[in-house]
Amino acid sequence: MTEFRRSSLPAEETTVRRATAASPDRRLLVVALGGNALLRRGQELTEKNQRENVRLAVRALVPLARHDLVITHGNGPQVGLLALESACYSAAEPYALDVLGSESEGMIGYLIEQELGNVLPEERHIATLLTQVEVDRHDPAFARPTKPIGPQYGREEAEGLAAERGWAVGPDGDLWRRLVASPLPKRIFEIEVIQLLVRHHVVVICAGGGGIPTAFRPDGMLTGVEAVVDKDFAGSLLARELRAERYLMLTDVDAVYVDWGTPRARAIKRASPEQLGRIRFAAGSMRPKVRAACEFVRATGSEAAIGSLTDASAILHGEKGTTVSLEVREIEWHEHSPAVR
């Protein structure tokens, strides 16, 4: 658990202390950071780029630190890069994805923890926790890889790598990436430790990259499995287990859209799980986010929200992004949506 000793500029220190002073309506927030928190589309996967993006992400999170805060994050680009680096070492078999997932969780957690420590007051403690997540060995996802990891390639290069290395590949926007299994999370083994830290108002960074995928063998031994768990589903499970008052998924899209990518696109401001269940969303990044939000709301009665990282504070207050709530009778639309101008 980290306790930082810093020398900050007085003006900046005053601003941060004011922004993070404990709120009288202090709530428990679980925040899932999308890949844009570490790497923007088209950026090279360098340490410098990732640290700069984490620094920006952290500053967007500062207003949320008035509340108890649990942070999770994606790891797709990072775990894919580690897999490529491992494959280059010809003296041994490549490392398994669960081991690489733990490496990426530690690396990303370190970056977030350090940058948070540089802006939060000294009395706010921060802890990064390697988190094992149980999955079902018989989950159908193992026969149908869908989770993109690693760098992007042109189609021809991706298909060549697939033939050479036995990968599954698929489109990711205009380019292609490696695809791996993404089974649903069943249990977070360290949940009691996380609950203990939260009770003491520690900012916890955990279940990174969806957590380290593990499963029980027939003999009862727990082992890692070759997969990457979706961070939004893992975040939803984490938020449900913690009985969080709000689950926020912060990404690079400002809201959930109907008819995304067409002239008819409309941004949803508020909707219920039932209403969202009648809409077909793209299978890529938005469908799992909507499903994860709905699962959390149905299980807890609390609210979930999806939107841009840069709008974190406004999303928490329902001013931006898409809020999912049991209290919504009819879908509400953002005013900037073309259909409601």
C-alpha positions as CSV (number, residue, x, y, z in Angstrom):
1,M,0.0,0.0,0.0
2,T,1.5,3.3,-1.1
3,E,1.9,6.4,1.0
4,F,3.5,9.2,-1.1
5,R,5.5,12.1,0.2
6,R,5.5,14.8,-2.4
7,S,6.5,18.4,-2.9
8,S,3.7,19.9,-5.1
9,L,3.1,23.5,-6.2
10,P,1.0,25.2,-3.6
11,A,-1.7,26.3,-6.0
12,E,-2.1,22.8,-7.5
13,E,-2.1,21.3,-4.0
14,T,-4.9,23.5,-2.9
15,T,-7.0,22.7,-6.0
16,V,-6.5,19.0,-5.6
17,R,-7.3,19.0,-1.9
18,R,-10.5,21.0,-2.6
19,A,-11.5,18.6,-5.3
20,T,-10.9,15.5,-3.2
21,A,-12.2,16.6,0.1
22,A,-14.5,13.9,1.4
23,S,-18.0,14.4,0.1
24,P,-20.9,14.6,2.7
25,D,-22.7,12.1,0.5
26,R,-19.6,9.9,0.1
27,R,-20.4,6.9,-2.1
28,L,-18.5,3.8,-3.3
29,L,-17.7,4.1,-7.0
30,V,-16.3,1.4,-9.2
31,V,-14.7,2.8,-12.3
32,A,-13.6,0.8,-15.3
33,L,-11.1,2.6,-17.5
34,G,-11.1,1.7,-21.2
35,G,-8.1,1.2,-23.3
36,N,-7.9,4.9,-24.1
37,A,-6.7,5.4,-20.6
38,L,-3.4,4.0,-21.7
39,L,-3.3,4.0,-25.4
40,R,-5.2,5.9,-28.1
41,R,-6.0,4.4,-31.4
42,G,-3.0,4.6,-33.7
43,Q,-0.5,5.4,-31.0
44,E,2.6,3.3,-30.6
45,L,2.6,1.1,-27.5
46,T,5.5,2.9,-25.7
47,E,6.0,3.5,-22.1
48,K,6.0,7.2,-22.6
49,N,2.7,7.2,-24.4
50,Q,1.1,5.0,-21.8
51,R,2.4,7.1,-18.9
52,E,1.2,10.3,-20.5
53,N,-2.3,8.9,-21.1
54,V,-2.5,7.5,-17.6
55,R,-1.5,11.0,-16.3
56,L,-4.4,12.5,-18.2
57,A,-6.8,9.7,-17.1
58,V,-5.8,10.3,-13.4
59,R,-6.6,14.0,-13.6
60,A,-10.0,13.2,-15.0
61,L,-10.5,10.9,-12.0
62,V,-9.5,13.4,-9.3
63,P,-13.1,14.8,-8.8
64,L,-14.3,11.3,-8.2
65,A,-11.8,10.8,-5.3
66,R,-14.2,12.7,-3.0
67,H,-15.8,9.3,-2.8
68,D,-14.5,5.8,-2.0
69,L,-12.9,4.7,-5.3
70,V,-12.2,1.3,-6.8
71,I,-10.5,1.3,-10.2
72,T,-10.2,-1.4,-12.8
73,H,-8.8,-1.2,-16.4
74,G,-8.3,-2.9,-19.7
75,N,-5.1,-4.5,-20.8
76,G,-5.7,-5.7,-24.4
77,P,-2.8,-3.9,-26.1
78,Q,-0.4,-4.5,-23.3
79,V,-1.0,-8.3,-22.8
80,G,-0.8,-8.7,-26.6
81,L,2.6,-7.0,-26.7
82,L,3.8,-9.1,-23.9
83,A,2.7,-12.2,-25.8
84,L,4.6,-11.1,-28.9
85,E,7.8,-10.4,-26.8
86,S,7.5,-13.8,-25.1
87,A,7.1,-15.5,-28.5
88,C,10.4,-14.0,-29.6
89,Y,12.3,-15.9,-26.9
90,S,12.9,-19.2,-28.8
91,A,14.6,-21.0,-25.9
92,A,11.3,-21.7,-24.2
93,E,7.6,-22.0,-24.8
94,P,5.8,-18.7,-24.8
95,Y,4.3,-17.6,-21.5
96,A,0.6,-18.4,-21.0
97,L,-1.9,-15.6,-21.2
98,D,-2.8,-15.8,-17.4
99,V,0.9,-15.1,-16.5
100,L,1.1,-12.3,-19.1
101,G,-2.2,-10.9,-17.7
102,S,-0.7,-10.8,-14.2
103,E,2.4,-8.9,-15.7
104,S,0.2,-6.4,-17.4
105,E,-2.0,-5.9,-14.3
106,G,1.1,-5.1,-12.2
107,M,2.5,-2.8,-14.9
108,I,-0.6,-0.8,-15.5
109,G,-1.5,-0.8,-11.8
110,Y,1.9,0.7,-11.1
111,L,1.5,3.5,-13.6
112,I,-2.0,4.4,-12.3
113,E,-1.0,4.1,-8.6
114,Q,2.1,6.3,-9.1
115,E,0.3,9.0,-11.1
116,L,-2.6,9.0,-8.6
117,G,-0.1,9.3,-5.7
118,N,1.3,12.4,-7.4
119,V,-2.0,14.3,-7.4
120,L,-4.0,13.0,-4.4
121,P,-3.4,14.3,-0.9
122,E,-0.8,12.4,1.1
123,E,-3.4,11.0,3.5
124,R,-5.2,9.1,0.7
125,H,-3.7,5.6,0.6
126,I,-3.6,3.7,-2.7
127,A,-3.2,0.0,-3.2
128,T,-2.8,-2.1,-6.4
129,L,-3.9,-5.7,-6.0
130,L,-3.2,-8.6,-8.3
131,T,-6.6,-10.2,-8.7
132,Q,-7.5,-13.8,-9.7
133,V,-10.8,-14.3,-11.3
134,E,-12.5,-17.7,-11.7
135,V,-13.9,-18.7,-15.1
136,D,-15.6,-21.9,-16.2
137,R,-13.3,-24.2,-18.2
138,H,-16.3,-25.2,-20.3
139,D,-17.4,-21.6,-21.1
140,P,-18.4,-21.6,-24.8
141,A,-16.1,-18.6,-25.2
142,F,-13.1,-20.9,-25.4
143,A,-14.4,-22.3,-28.7
144,R,-15.2,-18.8,-30.0
145,P,-12.4,-16.2,-29.5
146,T,-13.7,-12.7,-29.6
147,K,-11.4,-10.6,-27.4
148,P,-8.9,-8.4,-29.4
149,I,-5.4,-8.1,-28.0
150,G,-2.1,-6.7,-29.1
151,P,-1.3,-4.3,-31.9
152,Q,-3.3,-3.7,-35.0
153,Y,-2.4,-5.1,-38.4
154,G,-3.5,-4.8,-42.0
155,R,-5.7,-7.7,-43.0
156,E,-3.0,-9.4,-45.1
157,E,-0.4,-9.3,-42.3
158,A,-2.9,-10.4,-39.7
159,E,-4.0,-13.4,-41.8
160,G,-0.3,-14.3,-42.4
161,L,0.4,-14.2,-38.6
162,A,-2.7,-16.3,-38.0
163,A,-1.5,-19.0,-40.4
164,E,2.1,-18.9,-38.9
165,R,1.2,-18.8,-35.2
166,G,-2.2,-20.5,-35.1
167,W,-4.0,-17.4,-34.0
168,A,-7.6,-16.4,-34.5
169,V,-7.8,-12.9,-36.0
170,G,-10.6,-10.5,-36.7
171,P,-11.4,-6.9,-37.7
172,D,-10.9,-4.1,-35.1
173,G,-12.2,-0.9,-36.7
174,D,-10.4,-0.5,-40.1
175,L,-7.6,-2.8,-39.1
176,W,-7.2,-6.3,-37.7
177,R,-6.0,-7.8,-34.4
178,R,-5.4,-11.2,-32.7
179,L,-8.5,-12.6,-31.0
180,V,-8.5,-14.8,-27.8
181,A,-11.1,-16.4,-25.7
182,S,-13.0,-14.1,-23.2
183,P,-15.0,-16.3,-20.8
184,L,-17.3,-14.7,-18.3
185,P,-16.0,-14.1,-14.7
186,K,-17.6,-16.1,-12.0
187,R,-15.8,-15.2,-8.8
188,I,-13.2,-12.7,-7.6
189,F,-11.0,-14.5,-5.2
190,E,-9.5,-11.4,-3.5
191,I,-12.9,-9.8,-2.9
192,E,-12.6,-9.9,0.9
193,V,-9.3,-8.1,0.8
194,I,-10.7,-5.5,-1.5
195,Q,-13.7,-5.0,0.9
196,L,-11.3,-4.6,3.8
197,L,-9.3,-1.9,1.9
198,V,-12.4,0.0,0.9
199,R,-13.7,0.0,4.5
200,H,-10.5,1.9,5.4
201,H,-11.1,4.3,2.4
202,V,-8.1,3.1,0.4
203,V,-8.2,3.8,-3.3
204,V,-8.0,0.3,-4.8
205,I,-6.7,-0.6,-8.3
206,C,-7.7,-4.2,-9.0
207,A,-9.1,-6.8,-11.4
208,G,-7.0,-5.1,-14.1
209,G,-7.5,-6.5,-17.6
210,G,-10.6,-8.3,-16.2
211,G,-8.4,-10.0,-13.6
212,I,-6.1,-13.0,-14.0
213,P,-8.2,-15.8,-15.6
214,T,-8.1,-19.0,-13.5
215,A,-10.2,-22.2,-13.2
216,F,-10.3,-25.3,-11.0
217,R,-8.9,-28.6,-12.3
218,P,-10.9,-31.8,-11.7
219,D,-8.5,-32.5,-8.7
220,G,-9.5,-29.2,-7.1
221,M,-6.3,-27.3,-7.8
222,L,-6.7,-23.7,-9.1
223,T,-4.6,-23.0,-12.3
224,G,-4.4,-20.3,-14.9
225,V,-6.2,-20.6,-18.2
226,E,-5.4,-19.2,-21.7
227,A,-7.9,-16.3,-21.9
228,V,-8.4,-12.6,-21.3
229,V,-11.5,-11.7,-19.2
230,D,-13.6,-8.7,-20.4
231,K,-12.9,-5.9,-18.0
232,D,-16.4,-4.5,-18.2
233,F,-18.0,-7.8,-17.1
234,A,-15.3,-8.2,-14.4
235,G,-15.9,-4.6,-13.3
236,S,-19.7,-5.3,-13.1
237,L,-19.1,-8.4,-10.9
238,L,-16.7,-6.4,-8.8
239,A,-19.2,-3.6,-8.3
240,R,-22.0,-6.0,-7.5
241,E,-19.9,-7.9,-4.9
242,L,-18.9,-4.6,-3.3
243,R,-22.5,-3.2,-3.4
244,A,-21.2,-0.1,-5.1
245,E,-23.5,2.9,-5.4
246,R,-22.3,3.6,-8.9
247,Y,-20.5,1.7,-11.7
248,L,-18.9,3.9,-14.3
249,M,-17.4,2.6,-17.6
250,L,-15.2,5.4,-19.0
251,T,-14.0,5.1,-22.6
252,D,-13.4,7.2,-25.7
253,V,-17.1,7.5,-26.7
254,D,-19.2,10.2,-25.1
255,A,-22.4,8.1,-24.7
256,V,-24.2,5.0,-25.9
257,Y,-25.7,5.6,-29.4
258,V,-28.5,4.1,-31.3
259,D,-27.7,3.7,-35.1
260,W,-24.1,4.5,-34.4
261,G,-22.1,5.5,-37.5
262,T,-25.2,6.6,-39.5
263,P,-26.9,10.0,-40.0
264,R,-29.6,8.7,-37.7
265,A,-27.3,8.3,-34.7
266,R,-28.8,9.3,-31.4
267,A,-27.1,9.5,-28.0
268,I,-29.0,8.0,-25.1
269,K,-29.0,10.1,-21.9
270,R,-30.9,7.8,-19.6
271,A,-32.5,4.3,-20.1
272,S,-33.6,1.3,-18.2
273,P,-32.1,-2.2,-18.6
274,E,-35.4,-3.3,-20.1
275,Q,-35.3,-0.5,-22.7
276,L,-31.7,-1.2,-23.6
277,G,-32.4,-4.9,-24.0
278,R,-34.7,-4.1,-26.9
279,I,-31.8,-2.4,-28.8
280,R,-29.2,-4.3,-30.8
281,F,-25.7,-2.8,-30.2
282,A,-22.5,-3.5,-32.1
283,A,-20.8,-6.7,-30.9
284,G,-17.4,-4.9,-30.4
285,S,-17.0,-2.5,-27.5
286,M,-20.5,-1.3,-26.8
287,R,-22.6,-4.4,-26.5
288,P,-20.6,-5.8,-23.5
289,K,-20.6,-2.4,-21.8
290,V,-24.3,-2.2,-22.1
291,R,-24.8,-5.7,-20.9
292,A,-22.4,-5.2,-18.0
293,A,-24.2,-2.0,-17.0
294,C,-27.6,-3.8,-17.1
295,E,-26.4,-6.7,-15.0
296,F,-25.1,-4.4,-12.3
297,V,-28.3,-2.3,-12.2
298,R,-30.6,-5.3,-12.1
299,A,-28.6,-6.9,-9.3
300,T,-28.2,-3.9,-7.1
301,G,-30.9,-1.3,-8.0
302,S,-28.1,1.3,-8.2
303,E,-27.1,3.1,-11.4
304,A,-24.4,2.5,-14.0
305,A,-23.1,4.9,-16.6
306,I,-21.1,4.8,-19.8
307,G,-19.2,7.7,-21.3
308,S,-16.0,9.6,-22.1
309,L,-13.2,9.6,-19.6
310,T,-12.8,13.3,-20.0
311,D,-16.4,13.8,-18.8
312,A,-16.0,11.6,-15.6
313,S,-17.4,14.1,-13.1
314,A,-20.3,15.1,-15.3
315,I,-21.2,11.5,-16.0
316,L,-21.3,10.8,-12.3
317,H,-23.9,13.6,-11.9
318,G,-25.9,12.4,-14.9
319,E,-25.1,15.5,-17.0
320,K,-23.2,13.6,-19.7
321,G,-22.8,10.0,-20.9
322,T,-25.5,7.4,-20.7
323,T,-27.0,6.5,-17.3
324,V,-28.7,3.1,-16.8
325,S,-31.3,3.1,-14.1
326,L,-34.4,1.2,-13.0
327,E,-36.2,4.5,-12.5
328,V,-36.4,5.5,-16.2
329,R,-39.8,5.1,-17.7
330,E,-39.0,6.2,-21.3
331,I,-35.6,6.6,-23.0
332,E,-34.2,10.1,-22.6
333,W,-32.0,11.5,-25.4
334,H,-29.2,14.0,-25.3
335,E,-30.1,17.3,-26.9
336,H,-27.1,17.1,-29.3
337,S,-28.6,14.0,-30.9
338,P,-29.6,14.7,-34.5
339,A,-33.0,13.1,-34.0
340,V,-34.1,15.5,-31.3
341,R,-32.8,18.8,-32.7
